[in-house]
Amino acid sequence: MNNMLEIFGQFCFTEDKLKSRIPESYFKEFKKVQNGEKELSIELADSIANAVKNWATENGATHFTHWFQPLTELTAEKHDSFISMSSDGTCVSQFSGKELIKGEADTSSFPNGGVRSTFEARGYTAWDCKSPMFLRGEGLSKSLYIPTAFIGYNQMALDKKVPLLRSIDFISEQALRLKKILDPKSNVTSITNTLGLEQEYFLIEKKFWEKRQDLMLSGRTIFGSLPPKGQELNDHYYGSIKEKVEKVMNEIDAELWKIGIMAKTKHNEVAPNQFEIALMFTTANVAVDQNQLTMDIIKKVADRHKLSALLHEKPFKGVNGSGKHCNWSLSTNLGENLLDPSSLSKNNLQFLVFLTAVLEGIDRYEDVLRASCATPGNDHRLGGHEAPPAIISVFIGEELEEILKNIGKIVPVNEAQENMEFGVKNFTKIPKDISDRNRTSPFAFTGNKFEFRMPGSSASASTPTFIINTIIGTIIKEYANYLEGRDPKNLKKDIIELIKDRYEKHKRILFNGNGYDKSWKIEAEKRGLKNLKNTLEGLKVYRQENIVELFKNAKVLSPEELEARYMVYCERYIKQVNIEGSSMVRIARNEIYPALMEYAAKISNSILSLREVLGDDEFLIADKAHLVKLLAGKNRLKDYLAQLESQLVVANEIEDLYEKVVYLNKEIIPLLKCLRDIIDLLEHQVEKKVWPVPTYEDMLFKL
């Protein structure tokens, strides 16, 4: 790899590159377009299109693609070449402003939740001018990737980006209103929604992945028993990175740096063969784009090294699953973080107002925030000792809670910052943060941002982000409406009364303790907090009247668009469980069952041979007992398989989507668990070389 500073942004069409290739007047106009002050003219679009085409072709690009994010949690792309035919029959390289700003494709096969029929195939992709274009590919087969939003002919959002962009506009506008009220002399002209994402993933040998049909088709192991050692020694967490893994990580870094993605941190995670990569903070829509690219690059780079990257939330039972931590905040165009508590030392109540808005928003809309992470994969992860519980709560630490509790009685004062003492000579003192971290909290304040730890590793970060934006933006709007036009002389008093009132009404959401403790469930129920245990319970939230009104009033999702997402999420659950159920039937019948019969026959033949030599069964009691136990397990397996097949047929005949989700959750999921328990017990009774699929020991400890 070359010097990282030399390669960083090499294949990213940054604003500096654009500025050097178009007239200065056009660049100034483009900045106004980005800020929403002006519409993009065709003349400006043509100029930008020509500039980016020249840059792209100079760097080996032959094609361009409108890169978008349909409701699949993945990304989509269709590539068109720059080559066109001139009037005299010669080939020319051409790319117009119209091709830059709008794409059109037959996109009828993407999930749409019923907002259009299959024959209504027209869909449009529109350039997101706030997210930079970039190149991907090798040698002379690179393509120019144009980040876009995706809507249907009826102008309804069909992707993850449109509601995210709408929510960013909404919360930015409301936060700016509140900022101007709190600080009338401020020169702030815009507020940005920032996001920093941490991505967890597993790596296993590709040869093992290819032999596990469940991993290939569903993303997780639907059976498999842990070896004697799992993660209990904590020897993998932050441990020395294996050479093979280090090569993969280095290549991932290089790929990301080339397209201008600031991959900052990488390390071993808790579970064997589990790893994490963290990206630097940036604007929310760019952060989501970069995370989608990161996931794709992780998988492709792993494949080059004959490894398989697993992004499922819980690919292995019994060890930690994988999440996608969303670190959320708001910042002004002057670089001020609105969630930075350091302003408390200046008797500034601004931080406390925005903090209170977050607390109220999460409390009032806890159910839809939980629903944003309700997926079949995350059902296996949440509540484990690597993930927060399904109950939404907020951690802010004792010091901040004490300030809110006593608002109106005390005023924040400028206190000397406390330092951490190591008790060792010659160790430099380091400043102590205003609060500790709580790794069991779903929504935790971590210094100058909130970390939402509930989202699953395979999900798009767009959904939880646009929901957080909508929730908190709505509360900020209410605060701005309440404070707007009040007498400036009494403003501080009014702010204190507002904070005091809202804290008292919504303090039940605050919890600084251990979210894994069983007593928390009891306490949460007493407080009236909801415990939506799984996707089945989370899906219903999208149809609640208050949630429909929430997104409608913020102009983030129309009722029809929200209903479409509900339908898509129901379909996703149904398809995932069906894949897992069908995979279980096929693997158990075609691989596990024959292996059991082969091993049983081998034991039987051994018993017969030994009986001929020994003349009686006195020394064969244990062998016969083992055989009986094996055959009993085999018969139980066969019985449950018959039940599973029968229940899958019944499920597929149910027409109503939610009724089908209910049936799968109540009937199929328990059957899958029973089959897993049987197979996992049988794995311990069968000779390893006879067992037909790679074991957990193979996948987790042979890399």
C-alpha positions as CSV (number, residue, x, y, z in Angstrom):
1,M,0.0,0.0,0.0
2,N,1.2,3.5,-0.8
3,N,1.4,6.3,1.7
4,M,-2.1,6.7,3.1
5,L,-2.1,10.5,2.6
6,E,-1.2,10.0,-1.0
7,I,-4.0,7.6,-1.7
8,F,-6.7,9.2,0.5
9,G,-9.5,10.5,-1.7
10,Q,-7.7,9.4,-4.9
11,F,-11.0,8.1,-6.4
12,C,-13.4,10.5,-4.7
13,F,-14.7,13.5,-6.6
14,T,-14.2,16.0,-3.8
15,E,-15.4,19.6,-3.8
16,D,-11.7,20.6,-4.3
17,K,-11.6,18.6,-7.5
18,L,-14.9,20.1,-8.7
19,K,-13.7,23.6,-7.9
20,S,-10.6,23.2,-10.0
21,R,-12.6,22.0,-13.0
22,I,-15.5,24.4,-13.3
23,P,-15.7,28.2,-13.4
24,E,-15.7,29.9,-10.0
25,S,-19.2,31.3,-10.6
26,Y,-20.6,27.8,-11.2
27,F,-18.9,26.5,-8.1
28,K,-20.5,29.3,-6.0
29,E,-23.9,28.5,-7.6
30,F,-23.4,24.8,-6.7
31,K,-22.8,25.6,-3.1
32,K,-26.1,27.5,-3.0
33,V,-27.8,24.4,-4.5
34,Q,-26.3,22.3,-1.8
35,N,-27.5,24.7,0.9
36,G,-31.0,24.6,-0.6
37,E,-30.9,28.3,-1.6
38,K,-31.2,27.6,-5.3
39,E,-32.4,24.9,-7.8
40,L,-29.9,23.1,-10.0
41,S,-29.9,24.6,-13.5
42,I,-29.3,22.5,-16.5
43,E,-26.3,24.7,-17.4
44,L,-24.7,24.0,-14.1
45,A,-25.5,20.3,-14.3
46,D,-23.9,20.1,-17.7
47,S,-20.8,21.8,-16.5
48,I,-20.5,19.5,-13.5
49,A,-21.3,16.4,-15.6
50,N,-18.5,17.3,-18.1
51,A,-16.0,17.9,-15.3
52,V,-16.7,14.7,-13.4
53,K,-16.8,12.7,-16.7
54,N,-13.3,14.0,-17.6
55,W,-12.0,13.3,-14.2
56,A,-13.5,9.8,-14.2
57,T,-12.2,8.8,-17.6
58,E,-8.7,10.2,-16.8
59,N,-8.7,7.7,-13.9
60,G,-9.8,4.7,-16.0
61,A,-13.6,4.9,-15.8
62,T,-15.7,3.5,-18.7
63,H,-19.2,3.5,-17.1
64,F,-21.3,5.4,-14.7
65,T,-24.1,4.2,-12.3
66,H,-26.8,5.8,-10.3
67,W,-26.1,4.1,-6.9
68,F,-29.1,3.9,-4.6
69,Q,-30.5,2.1,-1.5
70,P,-33.8,0.3,-2.1
71,L,-35.8,-1.3,0.8
72,T,-33.6,-4.4,0.9
73,E,-31.0,-3.0,3.4
74,L,-28.5,-3.3,0.5
75,T,-27.5,-1.1,-2.5
76,A,-28.4,-1.3,-6.1
77,E,-26.6,-0.2,-9.3
78,K,-27.1,-0.3,-13.1
79,H,-24.0,0.6,-15.2
80,D,-24.1,2.6,-18.5
81,S,-21.0,3.4,-20.5
82,F,-19.8,6.9,-21.3
83,I,-19.6,5.8,-25.0
84,S,-22.0,7.5,-27.4
85,M,-22.3,7.6,-31.2
86,S,-21.7,10.9,-33.0
87,S,-23.6,11.9,-36.2
88,D,-20.7,10.9,-38.3
89,G,-20.6,7.4,-36.9
90,T,-17.6,7.8,-34.6
91,C,-17.5,6.9,-31.0
92,V,-17.3,9.7,-28.4
93,S,-17.2,9.9,-24.7
94,Q,-20.3,11.8,-23.5
95,F,-22.1,12.5,-20.2
96,S,-24.8,15.2,-19.9
97,G,-26.2,17.1,-17.0
98,K,-29.5,15.2,-17.5
99,E,-27.8,11.9,-17.1
100,L,-26.1,13.2,-14.0
101,I,-29.2,14.4,-12.2
102,K,-31.7,11.8,-13.2
103,G,-31.7,8.1,-13.9
104,E,-34.6,5.9,-15.0
105,A,-34.8,2.1,-14.8
106,D,-37.2,-0.9,-14.7
107,T,-37.2,-1.3,-10.9
108,S,-40.5,-3.2,-10.4
109,S,-38.7,-6.1,-8.6
110,F,-37.6,-4.0,-5.7
111,P,-39.7,-4.2,-2.5
112,N,-42.3,-1.5,-2.5
113,G,-44.9,-2.5,0.0
114,G,-47.8,-2.2,-2.4
115,V,-47.4,1.4,-3.4
116,R,-47.3,0.4,-7.0
117,S,-48.1,-2.7,-9.1
118,T,-45.6,-4.8,-11.0
119,F,-46.7,-3.3,-14.3
120,E,-45.9,0.2,-12.9
121,A,-42.2,-0.3,-13.4
122,R,-40.9,3.2,-13.8
123,G,-38.7,4.5,-11.1
124,Y,-36.4,7.5,-10.9
125,T,-33.0,8.0,-9.3
126,A,-32.1,11.6,-8.5
127,W,-28.5,12.8,-7.7
128,D,-27.8,13.5,-4.0
129,C,-25.5,16.5,-4.5
130,K,-24.5,16.5,-0.8
131,S,-22.8,13.1,-1.1
132,P,-19.6,12.9,-3.2
133,M,-19.3,10.8,-6.3
134,F,-16.6,8.2,-6.4
135,L,-14.9,5.5,-8.6
136,R,-15.0,1.8,-8.0
137,G,-13.5,-1.1,-10.0
138,E,-10.1,-2.3,-11.2
139,G,-7.9,-1.2,-14.1
140,L,-9.8,0.0,-17.1
141,S,-13.1,-1.2,-15.9
142,K,-13.9,1.4,-13.3
143,S,-17.3,3.0,-12.9
144,L,-18.3,6.4,-11.7
145,Y,-20.8,6.0,-8.7
146,I,-23.4,8.7,-8.3
147,P,-25.2,8.6,-5.0
148,T,-28.9,9.0,-5.6
149,A,-32.3,8.9,-4.1
150,F,-35.0,6.6,-5.5
151,I,-38.7,7.4,-6.0
152,G,-41.5,5.9,-8.0
153,Y,-43.6,7.5,-10.8
154,N,-46.1,8.4,-8.1
155,Q,-43.4,10.4,-6.3
156,M,-43.4,8.1,-3.3
157,A,-40.1,7.2,-1.6
158,L,-39.0,3.7,-2.5
159,D,-35.6,3.8,-0.7
160,K,-33.8,4.4,2.5
161,K,-32.3,7.7,1.5
162,V,-35.4,9.9,0.8
163,P,-36.8,9.7,4.3
164,L,-33.3,10.2,5.7
165,L,-32.8,13.4,3.7
166,R,-36.2,14.7,4.6
167,S,-35.6,14.0,8.3
168,I,-32.2,15.8,8.1
169,D,-33.9,18.9,6.6
170,F,-36.6,18.7,9.3
171,I,-34.4,18.5,12.4
172,S,-31.8,20.9,10.9
173,E,-34.5,23.5,10.4
174,Q,-36.1,23.1,13.8
175,A,-32.7,23.0,15.6
176,L,-31.7,26.2,13.9
177,R,-34.9,27.9,15.1
178,L,-34.3,26.8,18.7
179,K,-30.6,27.8,18.5
180,K,-31.6,31.4,17.3
181,I,-34.0,31.7,20.2
182,L,-31.5,30.5,22.8
183,D,-28.6,32.6,21.3
184,P,-30.0,35.5,19.3
185,K,-26.5,37.0,18.7
186,S,-25.2,33.8,17.1
187,N,-23.9,33.8,13.6
188,V,-24.9,30.2,13.0
189,T,-26.7,29.8,9.6
190,S,-27.2,26.1,9.5
191,I,-27.1,23.0,11.6
192,T,-25.9,19.6,10.5
193,N,-27.0,16.1,11.7
194,T,-23.8,14.2,12.2
195,L,-23.3,10.4,12.5
196,G,-20.4,8.1,13.3
197,L,-20.8,4.4,12.7
198,E,-19.2,1.4,14.1
199,Q,-19.5,-1.8,12.1
200,E,-19.1,-5.3,13.6
201,Y,-18.5,-8.5,11.5
202,F,-17.2,-12.0,11.5
203,L,-14.6,-13.7,9.3
204,I,-14.5,-17.4,8.6
205,E,-12.7,-19.6,6.0
206,K,-14.6,-19.5,2.7
207,K,-14.4,-23.3,2.4
208,F,-16.4,-23.7,5.6
209,W,-19.0,-21.1,4.5
210,E,-19.5,-23.0,1.2
211,K,-20.2,-26.2,3.2
212,R,-22.8,-24.6,5.4
213,Q,-26.0,-24.1,3.4
214,D,-27.6,-22.3,6.3
215,L,-24.9,-19.7,6.4
216,M,-25.0,-19.3,2.6
217,L,-28.7,-18.9,2.4
218,S,-29.9,-17.3,5.6
219,G,-26.7,-15.7,6.9
220,R,-26.7,-17.6,10.2
221,T,-26.1,-21.1,11.5
222,I,-29.5,-22.6,12.4
223,F,-27.7,-25.3,14.3
224,G,-24.3,-25.9,15.8
225,S,-22.8,-26.5,19.2
226,L,-20.1,-24.5,20.9
227,P,-16.8,-26.3,21.6
228,P,-15.5,-26.3,25.2
229,K,-14.0,-22.9,24.7
230,G,-16.0,-20.0,23.4
231,Q,-15.3,-16.3,24.4
232,E,-15.3,-16.8,28.2
233,L,-11.6,-16.1,28.6
234,N,-12.0,-12.7,26.8
235,D,-8.7,-13.5,25.0
236,H,-9.9,-12.3,21.6
237,Y,-11.2,-8.9,22.7
238,Y,-8.7,-6.2,21.7
239,G,-6.2,-9.1,21.3
240,S,-3.3,-9.4,18.9
241,I,-4.7,-9.4,15.3
242,K,-3.8,-12.5,13.3
243,E,-1.6,-11.9,10.3
244,K,-4.3,-13.2,7.8
245,V,-6.9,-10.9,9.3
246,E,-4.4,-8.0,9.4
247,K,-3.9,-8.3,5.7
248,V,-7.7,-8.2,5.1
249,M,-8.1,-5.2,7.4
250,N,-5.2,-3.3,5.8
251,E,-6.8,-3.9,2.3
252,I,-10.2,-2.7,3.6
253,D,-8.6,0.4,4.9
254,A,-6.8,1.1,1.6
255,E,-10.0,0.6,-0.4
256,L,-12.0,2.9,1.9
257,W,-9.3,5.6,1.9
258,K,-9.1,5.6,-1.9
259,I,-12.7,6.7,-2.1
260,G,-12.4,9.2,0.7
261,I,-13.9,7.2,3.6
262,M,-12.1,7.9,6.8
263,A,-11.7,4.4,8.3
264,K,-10.3,5.3,11.7
265,T,-10.4,2.3,14.1
266,K,-10.1,-1.5,13.8
267,H,-9.8,-4.2,16.4
268,N,-10.7,-7.7,17.5
269,E,-14.2,-7.9,19.1
270,V,-15.3,-10.2,22.0
271,A,-16.3,-13.3,20.0
272,P,-13.8,-15.5,18.3
273,N,-13.2,-14.3,14.7
274,Q,-15.3,-11.2,15.3
275,F,-14.0,-7.7,14.4
276,E,-15.0,-4.1,14.3
277,I,-14.3,-1.1,12.1
278,A,-15.3,2.5,12.9
279,L,-15.6,5.4,10.6
280,M,-15.1,9.1,11.4
281,F,-18.0,11.4,12.0
282,T,-19.5,13.1,9.0
283,T,-22.9,14.3,7.9
284,A,-25.6,11.7,8.4
285,N,-26.5,11.0,4.7
286,V,-22.8,10.7,3.8
287,A,-22.2,8.5,6.9
288,V,-25.0,6.1,5.8
289,D,-23.6,6.0,2.2
290,Q,-20.1,5.3,3.6
291,N,-21.3,2.5,5.9
292,Q,-23.1,0.8,3.0
293,L,-19.9,0.9,1.0
294,T,-17.9,-0.4,4.0
295,M,-20.1,-3.4,4.3
296,D,-19.7,-4.2,0.6
297,I,-16.0,-3.7,0.6
298,I,-15.6,-5.9,3.7
299,K,-17.3,-8.8,1.9
300,K,-15.4,-8.3,-1.4
301,V,-12.0,-8.0,0.2
302,A,-12.6,-11.0,2.4
303,D,-13.6,-13.0,-0.7
304,R,-10.2,-12.1,-2.3
305,H,-8.5,-13.7,0.7
306,K,-10.6,-16.9,0.5
307,L,-12.6,-15.8,3.5
308,S,-16.2,-15.1,4.1
309,A,-17.5,-12.0,5.9
310,L,-20.6,-12.5,8.0
311,L,-22.7,-9.4,8.6
312,H,-25.7,-11.2,10.2
313,E,-26.6,-10.0,13.7
314,K,-26.2,-13.5,15.2
315,P,-24.4,-15.9,12.9
316,F,-23.3,-18.1,15.8
317,K,-25.4,-19.1,18.9
318,G,-23.6,-18.9,22.2
319,V,-21.1,-16.1,21.3
320,N,-21.6,-12.4,20.9
321,G,-23.6,-11.1,17.9
322,S,-22.8,-8.1,15.8
323,G,-24.3,-4.6,15.9
324,K,-24.0,-1.3,14.2
325,H,-23.6,1.5,16.7
326,C,-25.0,4.8,15.6
327,N,-23.3,7.8,17.3
328,W,-25.7,10.7,16.7
329,S,-25.3,14.4,17.3
330,L,-26.0,17.9,16.0
331,S,-23.4,20.5,15.0
332,T,-23.5,24.1,13.7
333,N,-21.8,25.4,10.6
334,L,-19.3,27.1,12.9
335,G,-18.2,23.8,14.4
336,E,-20.2,23.9,17.7
337,N,-21.5,20.6,18.9
338,L,-25.0,21.2,20.4
339,L,-24.6,18.2,22.7
340,D,-21.2,19.2,24.1
341,P,-21.6,19.7,27.9
342,S,-18.6,21.9,28.2
343,S,-20.9,24.9,27.6
344,L,-22.3,24.2,31.1
345,S,-19.2,25.9,32.5
346,K,-20.3,29.2,30.9
347,N,-23.8,29.1,32.5
348,N,-25.1,28.2,29.1
349,L,-28.5,26.4,29.2
350,Q,-28.4,25.5,25.5
351,F,-26.9,22.0,26.1
352,L,-29.5,21.2,28.7
353,V,-32.4,22.2,26.4
354,F,-31.2,20.0,23.6
355,L,-30.4,17.2,26.1
356,T,-34.0,17.5,27.5
357,A,-35.4,17.4,24.0
358,V,-33.6,14.1,23.4
359,L,-34.9,12.6,26.6
360,E,-38.5,13.7,26.0
361,G,-38.3,12.4,22.4
362,I,-37.0,9.0,23.3
363,D,-39.6,8.7,26.1
364,R,-42.6,9.7,24.1
365,Y,-41.6,7.6,21.1
366,E,-39.7,4.7,22.6
367,D,-41.8,2.2,20.7
368,V,-41.0,3.4,17.2
369,L,-37.3,3.7,18.1
370,R,-37.4,0.1,19.2
371,A,-39.3,-0.9,16.0
372,S,-36.5,0.7,13.9
373,C,-34.3,-2.2,15.0
374,A,-36.9,-5.0,14.9
375,T,-35.6,-7.5,12.4
376,P,-35.5,-11.3,12.4
377,G,-31.7,-11.3,12.8
378,N,-31.8,-8.8,15.6
379,D,-34.3,-10.9,17.5
380,H,-31.5,-13.4,18.1
381,R,-29.2,-10.7,19.4
382,L,-31.0,-8.2,21.6
383,G,-31.0,-9.0,25.3
384,G,-27.8,-11.0,25.1
385,H,-24.7,-9.9,26.9
386,E,-23.3,-8.2,23.9
387,A,-26.3,-6.1,23.0
388,P,-28.7,-3.9,24.9
389,P,-32.1,-5.2,26.1
390,A,-35.2,-4.7,24.0
391,I,-36.4,-2.1,26.6
392,I,-35.6,1.4,25.5
393,S,-33.9,3.6,28.2
394,V,-31.4,6.5,28.2
395,F,-28.1,6.7,30.1
396,I,-26.7,10.2,30.8
397,G,-24.7,9.5,34.0
398,E,-25.3,10.7,37.6
399,E,-23.8,14.1,37.2
400,L,-26.0,15.2,34.4
401,E,-29.0,13.7,36.0
402,E,-28.3,15.6,39.2
403,I,-28.1,18.9,37.2
404,L,-31.5,18.2,35.6
405,K,-33.0,17.1,38.9
406,N,-32.0,20.4,40.5
407,I,-32.6,22.7,37.6
408,G,-34.0,25.9,39.0
409,K,-32.3,25.3,42.4
410,I,-28.8,25.5,41.2
411,V,-27.1,27.0,38.1
412,P,-24.2,25.3,36.4
413,V,-21.0,27.0,37.4
414,N,-17.5,27.0,36.1
415,E,-15.8,24.3,38.0
416,A,-12.2,23.0,37.5
417,Q,-12.2,19.8,35.5
418,E,-11.4,16.7,37.5
419,N,-8.4,14.6,36.4
420,M,-7.9,10.8,36.5
421,E,-5.3,9.5,38.9
422,F,-3.4,6.3,38.1
423,G,-1.5,6.1,41.4
424,V,1.8,5.7,39.5
425,K,4.7,8.1,39.4
426,N,5.4,10.1,36.2
427,F,2.0,9.2,34.7
428,T,0.4,12.2,33.0
429,K,-3.0,13.2,34.4
430,I,-5.9,12.8,32.0
431,P,-9.2,14.7,32.2
432,K,-12.2,12.9,33.5
433,D,-15.4,12.9,31.3
434,I,-18.6,14.2,32.7
435,S,-20.1,10.7,32.6
436,D,-19.0,7.1,32.4
437,R,-20.1,4.7,29.7
438,N,-22.9,2.2,30.0
439,R,-22.5,-0.6,27.5
440,T,-25.9,-2.1,28.5
441,S,-27.8,1.0,27.6
442,P,-29.6,1.1,24.2
443,F,-29.3,4.9,24.0
444,A,-26.3,6.3,26.0
445,F,-24.8,9.7,26.2
446,T,-21.0,9.3,25.6
447,G,-19.5,12.7,26.1
448,N,-20.8,14.9,23.2
449,K,-23.1,12.5,21.4
450,F,-25.6,9.7,21.9
451,E,-24.7,6.2,21.0
452,F,-27.7,4.1,19.8
453,R,-26.4,0.5,20.3
454,M,-29.5,-1.4,19.3
455,P,-29.3,-1.5,15.4
456,G,-28.2,-4.8,13.9
457,S,-25.0,-5.2,11.9
458,S,-26.7,-6.0,8.5
459,A,-29.2,-3.2,8.6
460,S,-29.0,0.2,6.9
461,A,-28.2,2.9,9.4
462,S,-30.7,5.1,7.6
463,T,-33.8,3.7,9.3
464,P,-32.8,4.3,12.9
465,T,-31.2,7.7,12.0
466,F,-34.3,9.1,10.2
467,I,-36.5,7.9,13.1
468,I,-34.2,9.6,15.7
469,N,-34.2,12.8,13.6
470,T,-38.0,12.8,13.3
471,I,-38.6,12.0,17.0
472,I,-36.1,14.6,18.4
473,G,-36.9,17.2,15.6
474,T,-40.5,17.0,16.7
475,I,-39.7,17.9,20.3
476,I,-37.3,20.6,19.3
477,K,-40.1,22.1,17.2
478,E,-42.4,22.1,20.2
479,Y,-39.7,23.8,22.3
480,A,-39.1,26.4,19.6
481,N,-42.9,27.1,19.4
482,Y,-43.1,27.4,23.2
483,L,-40.2,29.8,23.5
484,E,-40.6,31.8,20.4
485,G,-41.8,35.4,20.9
486,R,-41.3,35.4,24.7
487,D,-39.9,38.3,26.6
488,P,-36.1,38.1,26.3
489,K,-35.8,39.4,29.9
490,N,-37.6,36.3,31.2
491,L,-36.2,33.9,28.6
492,K,-33.7,32.2,31.0
493,K,-36.5,31.7,33.6
494,D,-38.8,30.3,30.9
495,I,-36.1,27.9,29.7
496,I,-35.5,26.6,33.3
497,E,-39.2,26.1,33.8
498,L,-39.4,24.2,30.5
499,I,-36.5,21.9,31.4
500,K,-37.8,21.3,34.9
501,D,-41.3,20.5,33.6
502,R,-40.1,18.1,30.8
503,Y,-37.6,16.4,33.0
504,E,-40.2,15.6,35.6
505,K,-42.6,14.2,33.0
506,H,-40.0,12.1,31.2
507,K,-37.4,11.1,33.7
508,R,-38.7,7.6,33.8
509,I,-36.7,6.9,30.6
510,L,-33.4,7.6,32.4
511,F,-31.6,4.5,33.7
512,N,-28.0,4.5,34.7
513,G,-27.9,0.9,36.0
514,N,-27.2,-2.6,34.5
515,G,-29.6,-3.2,31.6
516,Y,-28.8,-6.9,31.7
517,D,-30.0,-7.3,35.3
518,K,-33.4,-9.2,35.6
519,S,-34.6,-6.6,38.1
520,W,-34.5,-3.9,35.3
521,K,-37.4,-5.6,33.5
522,I,-39.5,-5.4,36.6
523,E,-38.5,-1.8,37.3
524,A,-39.1,-0.8,33.6
525,E,-42.6,-2.3,33.8
526,K,-43.3,-0.3,37.0
527,R,-42.2,2.8,35.1
528,G,-44.6,2.0,32.2
529,L,-41.8,1.4,29.7
530,K,-42.6,-1.0,26.9
531,N,-40.8,-4.3,26.4
532,L,-41.3,-5.1,22.7
533,K,-39.4,-8.4,22.8
534,N,-39.3,-9.2,19.1
535,T,-40.1,-8.2,15.5
536,L,-43.7,-9.4,15.9
537,E,-44.3,-6.9,18.6
538,G,-42.3,-4.2,16.9
539,L,-44.0,-4.3,13.5
540,K,-47.4,-3.2,14.9
541,V,-45.9,0.2,16.0
542,Y,-45.7,1.4,12.4
543,R,-49.6,1.3,12.2
544,Q,-50.2,3.3,15.5
545,E,-52.1,6.5,14.8
546,N,-49.6,8.7,16.8
547,I,-46.7,7.3,14.8
548,V,-48.5,7.8,11.4
549,E,-49.1,11.4,12.5
550,L,-45.5,11.8,13.7
551,F,-44.0,11.1,10.3
552,K,-46.8,12.9,8.4
553,N,-46.4,16.2,10.4
554,A,-42.6,16.2,10.0
555,K,-43.1,15.5,6.2
556,V,-40.7,12.6,6.5
557,L,-43.1,9.8,5.4
558,S,-46.6,10.0,4.2
559,P,-49.1,7.5,5.7
560,E,-48.9,5.6,2.4
561,E,-45.1,5.5,2.5
562,L,-45.1,4.4,6.2
563,E,-47.6,1.7,5.4
564,A,-45.4,0.5,2.5
565,R,-42.5,0.1,4.9
566,Y,-44.6,-1.9,7.3
567,M,-45.6,-4.2,4.5
568,V,-42.0,-4.6,3.3
569,Y,-40.8,-5.4,6.9
570,C,-43.5,-8.0,7.2
571,E,-42.5,-9.6,4.0
572,R,-38.8,-9.5,5.0
573,Y,-39.6,-11.4,8.2
574,I,-41.7,-14.0,6.4
575,K,-39.0,-14.6,3.7
576,Q,-36.2,-14.9,6.3
577,V,-38.0,-17.4,8.5
578,N,-39.1,-19.4,5.4
579,I,-35.5,-19.5,4.2
580,E,-34.3,-20.7,7.6
581,G,-37.1,-23.3,7.9
582,S,-36.6,-24.6,4.4
583,S,-32.8,-24.7,4.9
584,M,-33.3,-26.7,8.1
585,V,-35.5,-29.3,6.3
586,R,-33.1,-29.7,3.5
587,I,-29.9,-29.9,5.6
588,A,-31.4,-32.2,8.3
589,R,-32.9,-34.6,5.7
590,N,-30.2,-34.6,3.1
591,E,-27.0,-34.2,5.2
592,I,-27.6,-34.8,9.0
593,Y,-30.0,-37.8,8.7
594,P,-27.8,-39.8,6.3
595,A,-24.8,-39.1,8.5
596,L,-26.7,-40.4,11.5
597,M,-27.7,-43.6,9.7
598,E,-24.2,-44.1,8.5
599,Y,-22.8,-43.7,12.0
600,A,-25.5,-45.9,13.6
601,A,-24.7,-48.6,11.1
602,K,-21.0,-48.3,11.9
603,I,-21.7,-48.7,15.6
604,S,-24.1,-51.7,15.0
605,N,-21.5,-53.4,12.9
606,S,-18.9,-52.8,15.6
607,I,-21.2,-54.3,18.2
608,L,-21.9,-57.4,16.1
609,S,-18.2,-57.9,15.4
610,L,-17.2,-57.5,19.1
611,R,-20.0,-59.9,20.1
612,E,-18.6,-62.6,17.9
613,V,-15.2,-62.2,19.5
614,L,-16.4,-61.7,23.1
615,G,-19.3,-64.2,23.0
616,D,-21.7,-62.1,25.2
617,D,-22.9,-58.5,25.7
618,E,-21.4,-57.8,29.1
619,F,-18.8,-55.4,27.7
620,L,-21.1,-53.9,25.1
621,I,-23.7,-52.3,27.4
622,A,-22.4,-48.8,27.0
623,D,-22.1,-49.2,23.2
624,K,-25.6,-50.4,22.9
625,A,-26.8,-47.5,25.1
626,H,-25.0,-45.1,22.9
627,L,-26.6,-46.6,19.8
628,V,-30.1,-46.5,21.4
629,K,-29.6,-42.8,22.4
630,L,-28.4,-42.0,18.8
631,L,-31.4,-43.8,17.2
632,A,-33.8,-42.1,19.6
633,G,-32.4,-38.7,18.6
634,K,-32.6,-39.7,15.0
635,N,-36.3,-40.5,15.4
636,R,-37.1,-37.3,17.2
637,L,-35.3,-35.4,14.4
638,K,-37.5,-37.2,11.8
639,D,-40.7,-36.4,13.8
640,Y,-39.9,-32.7,14.2
641,L,-38.9,-32.4,10.6
642,A,-42.3,-33.8,9.5
643,Q,-44.0,-31.2,11.8
644,L,-41.8,-28.4,10.4
645,E,-42.7,-29.3,6.8
646,S,-46.3,-29.5,7.6
647,Q,-46.3,-26.1,9.4
648,L,-44.5,-24.4,6.6
649,V,-47.2,-25.5,4.2
650,V,-49.9,-24.1,6.5
651,A,-47.9,-20.8,6.9
652,N,-47.6,-20.3,3.1
653,E,-51.4,-20.6,2.8
654,I,-52.0,-17.6,5.1
655,E,-52.8,-14.5,3.0
656,D,-52.7,-11.7,5.5
657,L,-49.1,-10.7,6.0
658,Y,-49.2,-9.9,9.7
659,E,-51.2,-13.1,10.5
660,K,-48.5,-15.0,8.6
661,V,-45.8,-13.2,10.7
662,V,-47.7,-14.2,13.9
663,Y,-48.0,-17.9,12.7
664,L,-44.3,-18.1,11.9
665,N,-43.3,-16.6,15.2
666,K,-45.6,-18.8,17.3
667,E,-45.2,-22.1,15.4
668,I,-42.2,-22.2,13.1
669,I,-39.6,-20.4,15.4
670,P,-40.2,-22.8,18.3
671,L,-40.0,-25.8,15.9
672,L,-36.6,-24.5,14.6
673,K,-35.4,-24.2,18.2
674,C,-36.5,-27.8,19.0
675,L,-34.7,-29.1,15.9
676,R,-31.6,-27.2,16.8
677,D,-31.5,-28.6,20.3
678,I,-31.8,-32.1,18.9
679,I,-29.2,-31.7,16.2
680,D,-26.8,-30.0,18.6
681,L,-27.1,-32.9,21.0
682,L,-26.6,-35.4,18.2
683,E,-23.4,-33.5,17.1
684,H,-21.8,-34.6,20.4
685,Q,-22.7,-38.2,19.8
686,V,-21.4,-38.6,16.3
687,E,-17.8,-39.1,15.2
688,K,-16.4,-35.8,13.9
689,K,-15.2,-37.2,10.6
690,V,-18.7,-38.5,10.0
691,W,-20.5,-35.2,10.8
692,P,-21.4,-33.7,7.4
693,V,-20.9,-30.0,8.0
694,P,-18.2,-27.7,9.5
695,T,-18.6,-27.3,13.2
696,Y,-18.3,-24.2,15.4
697,E,-14.8,-25.2,16.3
698,D,-13.9,-25.2,12.6
699,M,-15.4,-21.9,11.9
700,L,-14.5,-19.9,15.0
701,F,-11.0,-21.2,15.8
702,K,-9.4,-22.1,12.4
703,L,-8.5,-18.9,10.7
